[in-house]
Amino acid sequence: MTRRTLMTSLAAAASVSAPSASAKSWRPKLGLLGNYSEANINFAKEEGFASIGLWARPGTSLDPTQIGEPFIEIVRESVRKSGLYLSVVGNTMNHIAADSEIRKKNNDYFVKVIELAGKLGAPYVGSGSGGMQGKTLDQQVSEIVRVYTEQYFPMCQKYNVRILWEPYPGSPNVATGPVGYDALFKAFGNSPYVGLQYDPSHLVWQMMDPIQTARDYVDKIYDVHLKDTEIRYDVLKRVGIHPLNDARWWRYRLPGLGLIDWPAFFTVLMNAGYSGAMNIEHEDPTYGDPNHGNEFAEDYKQGFRMAHRYLRQFVPA
């Protein structure tokens, strides 16, 4: 090997391993996820968060079937005055339910969620892809494409909203990891109306690699949930992944209390120049009841505070 060949090889290696220029000015928006209330908005602002994601589930304060334009304007003004970036409005339901009546009800509801997000100025709606038990992956994906194209995309175009899939495997959803991602993105092509709401915690309890998956699909990630997962291997080794006695071998935790390598995860986002929202999704039962009402309880707030302190090691203010 000549000196010129050696120097050329070293330069090429450096260009591959070095972070991109955009990494030097990495400025993502660290925030939290929850139901809407004026008190929750004020809490997020007072704690120094930069973004927020809001749920629009049936029975919550942002149930789009139960609120009108005056209340939507109140919410929009509340978020505007806070200075928080409203990154996403979330709702998870089965978009391709086998029962035609359930499917129509779900589709009609989700259309209203897209409309609500648009009126609030949120660029994204978070959800699962939908699924049909007993159908092949190709059959499910084909039906997802048809329903989205016919029912959702006209509203996405009108309100400039993109639908993002979270990899939650506990509901009808094929967007749970690389195999589903590949099938969906191939079927949707270069559609501007779909992408990923990446939550690494869901990959952990599926025994997938959340860091490599993030690296492989980082150009499809538009919103991030920050949540960790603890695996109880002492339980898992006795009961397996389908325990007969319903023993819990995994549980959600605050970031830093589970198995996720957060420095490695944030490095993936930093090197890609990701500048969107990263909202803490607090489902850790150790710190308050995750199934709270529309306002955060004090013990639940403490979980957000703990996660915030931990994450500031890696995420610039």
Secondary structure, DSSP 8 states (H G I E B T S, - for coil): --HHHHHHHHHHHHHHHS--GGGGG---EEEEEE---HHHHHHHHHTT--EEEEE--TTSTT-TTT--HHHHHHHHHHHHHHT-EEEEEE----TT-SSHHHHHHHHHHHHHHHHHHHHHT-SEEEE--B--TTS-HHHHHHHHHHHIIIIIHHHHHHHT-EEEE---TTSSBS-SSHHHHHHHHHHHTT-TTEEEEE-HHHHHTTT--HHHHHHHTGGGEEEEEE-EEEE-HHHHHHH-SS-TT----EEEE-TTSSS--HHHHHHHHHHHT--SEEEE----TTSS-TT--SS--HHHHHHHHHHHHHHTTTS--
